[in-house]
Amino acid sequence: MSIYDQLGVRPLINANATLTRLGGSIMPRQVVEAMAEASRQFVDLPELQRAVGERIAKLTNNEACYVSSGAAAGLTLATAACITRGDPAAIAQLPDLTGLKNEVIIHKSHRNGYDHAVRQVGVKIVEIGSAVATHPWELEHAINDKTAAIFWFQGGMTGRGDLPIETVIEIANRHDVPVVVDGAAQLLPKENLWKWTQMGAALAVFSGGKDLNGPQSSGLVLGRKDLIEAIRPNGSPNHSIGRPMKVGKEEMVGLLKAVELYMANDEEARRSQDEETVAGWCAALNNVAGVNAQRSFPNEAGQPLPRALVTIDAAKVGKSRDKIVDELLSGSPAISVSTNGADGIYLNPWALTDDEEEIVLARMLALLKK
């Protein structure tokens, strides 16, 4: 029996996305082996953090790197670093920001649940723009001597009423205000690991447990050396605001191995395989009365990868979209999918392994024809 069988927990086939609630992604064998090797000896964690960071920074064409306990923790530590700049008195004072820089600027159109990772440091969010448009003068007007950083959330909300990131970086750098890019799920392409920092952003934050296929409880903060150095005293094992955000030796080494593998990946081959899977799904599903399947691009995170959008005509199929979703999840093996509107199902090949795309198609066909 597997560990999940012993616990009475059903494994899932993930045709949804690399979601945290589904376990992120599946680590390659080499990553698991690196983590197991790291677990067998003691080591000085700050020394390992620095060594791993230096190796990853070189691999990703960045000045410096810090391994965080996920991308959200990276946002928290980046916020703390931009406020304290390594000052021990300021670090000890957090989250009390009396006398410190206590504002961060975010586009109104970029507000999302990960604001909590920034706000927990104690900062005040200053919104600029609207869901329709943002003007350069609004950013200029928002910057003052209390501004600690400007946060840019890259993803599905990007391009909806915001300034171009190039404009944000130009204005911010002119005022000596760091720009922090949340690129948590913005891989691939691998060039994003250095794209924004080479454009002039101070820091860029990525998830280690999504497309990198590293440990789920890991993340990357990449960018300026001075700010990475300012993150270190704010993070574990120091008794500061990041102390609960511990990264183990296993996660550090595992993420390094994941980055090494990722940099060697053939992205075009991967895209081609996903396109082939989506095309095959659509061709087969469109043979079923009451079903319309189309390629959807980009995916839910705005990445350049395809999904299949399957629209269900309940009257012709004989069951509702929600009924089909429930049957997929309650069946054996359980299959997780995402939904669209009142009648759409997204099938995503991104996180599938081995022959799972065939299992997903067979189950869909069986449920739709039943």
C-alpha positions as CSV (number, residue, x, y, z in Angstrom):
1,M,0.0,0.0,0.0
2,S,1.2,3.5,-0.8
3,I,1.4,6.1,2.0
4,Y,-1.8,7.7,0.6
5,D,-3.6,4.4,0.7
6,Q,-2.5,4.0,4.4
7,L,-3.9,7.5,5.1
8,G,-7.1,7.0,3.2
9,V,-6.3,9.9,0.9
10,R,-7.0,9.5,-2.8
11,P,-4.3,10.6,-5.3
12,L,-5.5,12.8,-8.2
13,I,-4.8,13.1,-11.8
14,N,-4.1,16.8,-12.2
15,A,-5.7,18.1,-15.5
16,N,-6.3,21.4,-13.7
17,A,-3.1,23.4,-13.1
18,T,0.0,23.3,-10.8
19,L,-2.1,24.6,-7.9
20,T,-0.8,24.7,-4.4
21,R,-3.9,23.0,-3.1
22,L,-3.2,20.1,-5.4
23,G,0.4,19.7,-4.4
24,G,2.1,22.0,-6.9
25,S,3.9,19.8,-9.3
26,I,5.6,16.4,-9.4
27,M,9.3,16.5,-8.7
28,P,11.7,14.6,-11.0
29,R,13.6,11.7,-9.6
30,Q,16.9,13.7,-9.6
31,V,15.3,16.3,-7.4
32,V,14.0,13.8,-4.9
33,E,17.4,12.1,-4.9
34,A,19.2,15.4,-4.2
35,M,16.9,16.1,-1.3
36,A,17.4,12.7,0.1
37,E,21.2,13.1,-0.1
38,A,21.0,16.5,1.6
39,S,18.9,15.0,4.4
40,R,21.7,12.7,5.5
41,Q,24.1,15.3,7.0
42,F,24.1,18.4,9.1
43,V,25.1,21.7,7.6
44,D,25.2,25.4,8.4
45,L,22.0,26.7,6.9
46,P,23.1,30.3,6.2
47,E,26.2,29.0,4.5
48,L,24.2,26.6,2.4
49,Q,21.7,29.3,1.6
50,R,24.4,31.5,0.3
51,A,26.2,28.8,-1.7
52,V,22.9,27.6,-3.3
53,G,21.9,31.2,-4.0
54,E,25.2,31.9,-5.7
55,R,24.9,28.8,-8.0
56,I,21.3,29.6,-8.9
57,A,22.1,33.3,-9.6
58,K,24.8,32.3,-12.0
59,L,22.5,29.8,-13.7
60,T,19.8,32.4,-14.1
61,N,21.9,35.4,-15.1
62,N,21.2,37.4,-11.9
63,E,23.3,39.2,-9.4
64,A,22.0,37.2,-6.4
65,C,19.4,34.7,-5.3
66,Y,17.7,33.8,-2.1
67,V,15.7,30.5,-1.6
68,S,12.4,31.2,0.1
69,S,9.7,28.9,1.5
70,G,7.5,29.5,-1.5
71,A,6.8,32.6,-3.7
72,A,4.5,34.2,-1.1
73,A,7.2,34.1,1.5
74,G,9.5,35.6,-1.1
75,L,7.1,38.6,-1.4
76,T,7.1,39.0,2.4
77,L,10.9,38.9,2.6
78,A,11.3,41.2,-0.4
79,T,8.9,43.7,1.3
80,A,10.9,43.6,4.5
81,A,14.2,44.0,2.7
82,C,13.0,47.1,0.8
83,I,11.9,48.7,4.1
84,T,14.8,47.8,6.3
85,R,17.8,47.6,3.9
86,G,19.6,45.5,6.4
87,D,19.3,47.9,9.3
88,P,19.2,45.7,12.5
89,A,17.1,48.2,14.4
90,A,14.5,48.4,11.6
91,I,14.5,44.6,11.3
92,A,13.9,44.2,15.1
93,Q,11.0,46.8,14.9
94,L,9.0,45.0,12.2
95,P,6.0,44.9,11.8
96,D,5.9,48.3,13.6
97,L,6.8,50.8,10.8
98,T,6.9,53.9,12.9
99,G,9.6,56.2,11.4
100,L,10.2,53.7,8.6
101,K,9.1,53.6,5.0
102,N,5.6,52.2,5.2
103,E,4.0,52.4,1.8
104,V,4.1,50.2,-1.3
105,I,2.5,51.0,-4.6
106,I,0.3,48.5,-6.5
107,H,-1.9,49.0,-9.6
108,K,-5.5,48.8,-8.8
109,S,-5.9,46.2,-11.5
110,H,-3.2,44.0,-9.9
111,R,-4.8,43.6,-6.5
112,N,-5.1,39.9,-5.6
113,G,-5.0,37.5,-2.7
114,Y,-1.2,37.6,-2.5
115,D,-1.5,41.2,-1.2
116,H,-1.5,39.5,2.2
117,A,2.1,38.4,1.8
118,V,3.1,42.1,1.3
119,R,0.6,43.6,3.9
120,Q,1.7,41.3,6.7
121,V,4.9,43.3,7.0
122,G,2.7,46.2,8.1
123,V,2.8,48.4,5.0
124,K,0.0,50.5,3.6
125,I,-1.1,49.7,0.1
126,V,-1.3,52.7,-2.2
127,E,-3.3,52.0,-5.3
128,I,-2.8,53.7,-8.6
129,G,-5.0,53.7,-11.7
130,S,-8.2,51.9,-12.4
131,A,-9.4,48.8,-14.2
132,V,-9.5,50.8,-17.4
133,A,-6.3,52.8,-17.4
134,T,-3.3,54.1,-15.4
135,H,-1.3,57.2,-16.3
136,P,2.4,57.9,-15.6
137,W,1.5,60.9,-13.6
138,E,-0.5,58.7,-11.2
139,L,2.6,56.7,-10.4
140,E,4.8,59.8,-10.1
141,H,2.2,61.4,-7.7
142,A,2.1,58.3,-5.5
143,I,5.8,58.1,-4.9
144,N,7.0,59.9,-1.8
145,D,9.6,59.6,1.0
146,K,7.4,56.9,2.6
147,T,7.5,54.6,-0.5
148,A,9.4,51.4,0.2
149,A,8.7,49.6,-3.1
150,I,6.5,49.2,-6.1
151,F,5.0,45.7,-6.7
152,W,4.2,44.4,-10.1
153,F,2.0,41.3,-10.3
154,Q,2.7,39.5,-13.6
155,G,0.0,37.1,-14.8
156,G,-3.7,36.9,-15.8
157,M,-4.4,40.5,-14.6
158,T,-1.4,42.0,-16.4
159,G,-2.3,44.4,-19.2
160,R,-5.8,45.3,-17.8
161,G,-5.5,49.0,-17.1
162,D,-1.9,49.0,-15.9
163,L,1.1,51.0,-17.1
164,P,3.7,49.0,-19.2
165,I,6.2,47.5,-16.9
166,E,9.0,49.4,-18.8
167,T,7.3,52.6,-17.8
168,V,7.0,51.5,-14.2
169,I,10.6,50.6,-14.0
170,E,11.8,53.8,-15.6
171,I,9.8,56.0,-13.2
172,A,10.7,53.9,-10.2
173,N,14.4,53.9,-10.9
174,R,14.4,57.6,-11.4
175,H,13.1,58.0,-7.9
176,D,15.4,55.2,-6.5
177,V,12.4,53.0,-5.6
178,P,12.8,49.3,-6.1
179,V,10.3,47.4,-8.3
180,V,9.5,43.9,-7.2
181,V,8.0,41.5,-9.8
182,D,5.7,38.7,-8.6
183,G,6.4,36.2,-11.4
184,A,5.4,33.2,-9.3
185,A,3.7,31.2,-12.0
186,Q,5.4,32.9,-15.0
187,L,7.5,30.1,-16.2
188,L,8.0,29.2,-19.0
189,P,9.8,30.7,-20.8
190,K,12.9,30.2,-18.8
191,E,14.1,33.7,-19.9
192,N,11.6,35.2,-17.4
193,L,14.1,34.2,-14.7
194,W,16.2,37.1,-15.8
195,K,13.9,39.1,-18.1
196,W,12.6,41.6,-15.5
197,T,15.7,42.0,-13.5
198,Q,17.7,42.8,-16.7
199,M,15.0,45.3,-17.6
200,G,15.8,47.1,-14.3
201,A,13.4,45.6,-11.8
202,A,15.1,45.2,-8.4
203,L,13.8,41.7,-7.5
204,A,11.7,39.0,-9.2
205,V,10.0,36.3,-7.3
206,F,9.1,32.8,-8.6
207,S,7.6,29.6,-7.2
208,G,9.9,26.6,-6.9
209,G,7.0,24.1,-6.9
210,K,5.2,25.0,-10.1
211,D,6.8,24.9,-13.5
212,L,10.3,24.4,-12.0
213,N,9.1,21.1,-10.6
214,G,11.0,21.7,-7.4
215,P,9.9,21.3,-3.8
216,Q,6.4,22.8,-3.4
217,S,7.5,24.7,-0.2
218,S,10.3,26.6,-2.1
219,G,10.6,29.8,-4.0
220,L,13.2,32.0,-5.7
221,V,13.9,35.7,-5.1
222,L,16.3,36.9,-7.8
223,G,17.9,40.2,-8.5
224,R,19.9,43.0,-6.9
225,K,22.7,41.8,-4.5
226,D,22.1,44.6,-2.0
227,L,18.5,43.7,-1.5
228,I,19.2,39.9,-1.4
229,E,21.7,40.7,1.3
230,A,18.9,42.7,3.1
231,I,16.6,39.7,2.9
232,R,19.0,37.4,4.8
233,P,18.7,38.9,8.3
234,N,15.0,39.2,7.9
235,G,14.7,35.4,7.2
236,S,15.1,32.2,9.1
237,P,17.1,31.1,11.2
238,N,17.2,34.7,12.4
239,H,14.6,35.8,14.9
240,S,12.9,38.3,12.6
241,I,9.7,38.6,10.6
242,G,10.7,35.7,8.3
243,R,11.5,33.3,11.1
244,P,8.3,31.2,10.5
245,M,9.3,30.9,6.8
246,K,11.9,28.3,7.3
247,V,13.6,26.7,4.3
248,G,15.3,23.3,5.0
249,K,18.6,22.1,3.6
250,E,16.6,19.6,1.6
251,E,14.4,22.2,-0.1
252,M,17.5,24.4,-0.9
253,V,19.4,21.5,-2.5
254,G,16.2,20.2,-4.2
255,L,15.4,23.6,-5.8
256,L,19.0,24.0,-7.0
257,K,18.7,20.6,-8.8
258,A,15.3,21.6,-10.2
259,V,16.8,24.8,-11.6
260,E,19.7,23.0,-13.2
261,L,17.3,20.6,-14.9
262,Y,14.9,23.4,-15.9
263,M,17.7,25.3,-17.6
264,A,18.5,22.2,-19.7
265,N,14.9,21.6,-20.8
266,D,13.8,21.7,-24.4
267,E,10.9,24.2,-24.2
268,E,9.9,23.8,-27.8
269,A,9.5,20.0,-27.5
270,R,7.4,20.5,-24.4
271,R,5.1,23.0,-26.2
272,S,4.8,20.7,-29.1
273,Q,3.8,17.8,-26.9
274,D,1.1,19.9,-25.2
275,E,-0.2,21.1,-28.5
276,E,-0.5,17.6,-29.7
277,T,-2.3,16.5,-26.6
278,V,-4.8,19.4,-26.8
279,A,-5.4,18.8,-30.5
280,G,-6.1,15.1,-29.9
281,W,-8.5,15.8,-27.1
282,C,-10.4,18.3,-29.2
283,A,-10.6,16.0,-32.2
284,A,-12.0,13.1,-30.1
285,L,-14.4,15.2,-28.0
286,N,-15.9,17.0,-30.9
287,N,-17.3,13.7,-32.2
288,V,-19.7,13.7,-29.2
289,A,-23.1,15.3,-29.7
290,G,-23.6,18.4,-27.5
291,V,-19.8,18.9,-27.0
292,N,-17.6,21.6,-28.4
293,A,-13.9,21.5,-27.7
294,Q,-11.5,24.2,-28.7
295,R,-7.9,25.1,-28.1
296,S,-7.6,27.8,-25.5
297,F,-4.4,29.9,-25.3
298,P,-2.7,31.1,-23.2
299,N,-3.4,29.1,-20.0
300,E,-5.0,30.4,-16.8
301,A,-1.7,32.0,-15.6
302,G,-1.1,33.7,-18.9
303,Q,1.7,31.3,-19.8
304,P,2.3,30.4,-23.5
305,L,0.8,26.9,-23.2
306,P,-2.5,25.5,-24.5
307,R,-5.5,24.0,-22.8
308,A,-8.7,22.5,-24.2
309,L,-11.9,24.3,-23.4
310,V,-14.8,21.8,-23.5
311,T,-18.3,23.3,-23.6
312,I,-21.2,21.1,-22.6
313,D,-24.7,21.4,-23.9
314,A,-26.5,19.7,-21.0
315,A,-29.7,19.2,-23.0
316,K,-27.9,17.2,-25.6
317,V,-25.4,15.4,-23.4
318,G,-28.0,14.5,-20.8
319,K,-26.1,15.9,-17.8
320,S,-24.8,19.2,-16.6
321,R,-21.2,20.4,-16.7
322,D,-21.1,20.3,-12.9
323,K,-22.3,16.7,-12.8
324,I,-19.5,15.8,-15.1
325,V,-16.9,17.6,-13.0
326,D,-18.2,15.8,-9.9
327,E,-18.1,12.4,-11.6
328,L,-14.5,13.1,-12.7
329,L,-13.4,13.9,-9.2
330,S,-15.4,11.1,-7.5
331,G,-14.3,8.4,-10.0
332,S,-11.3,6.1,-9.9
333,P,-8.8,7.5,-10.5
334,A,-10.0,10.9,-9.4
335,I,-9.4,13.7,-12.0
336,S,-9.3,17.4,-11.1
337,V,-10.2,19.9,-13.8
338,S,-11.1,23.6,-13.8
339,T,-14.3,25.2,-15.0
340,N,-15.3,28.1,-17.1
341,G,-18.6,30.0,-16.9
342,A,-21.7,27.8,-16.5
343,D,-20.9,25.1,-19.0
344,G,-17.2,25.0,-19.7
345,I,-14.4,22.6,-18.5
346,Y,-10.8,23.3,-19.0
347,L,-8.5,20.3,-19.6
348,N,-4.9,21.2,-19.0
349,P,-2.0,18.9,-20.1
350,W,0.6,20.9,-18.1
351,A,0.8,18.7,-15.0
352,L,0.0,15.3,-16.5
353,T,2.5,12.5,-16.3
354,D,3.1,9.3,-18.3
355,D,-0.1,8.3,-20.2
356,E,-2.5,10.3,-18.0
357,E,-3.7,12.4,-21.0
358,E,-5.2,9.1,-22.4
359,I,-6.9,8.4,-19.1
360,V,-8.4,11.9,-19.0
361,L,-9.8,11.5,-22.5
362,A,-11.1,8.1,-21.9
363,R,-12.9,9.2,-18.8
364,M,-14.4,12.3,-20.5
365,L,-15.7,10.2,-23.4
366,A,-17.2,7.6,-21.1
367,L,-19.0,10.2,-19.0
368,L,-20.2,12.2,-22.0
369,K,-21.5,9.1,-23.8
370,K,-23.1,7.4,-20.8
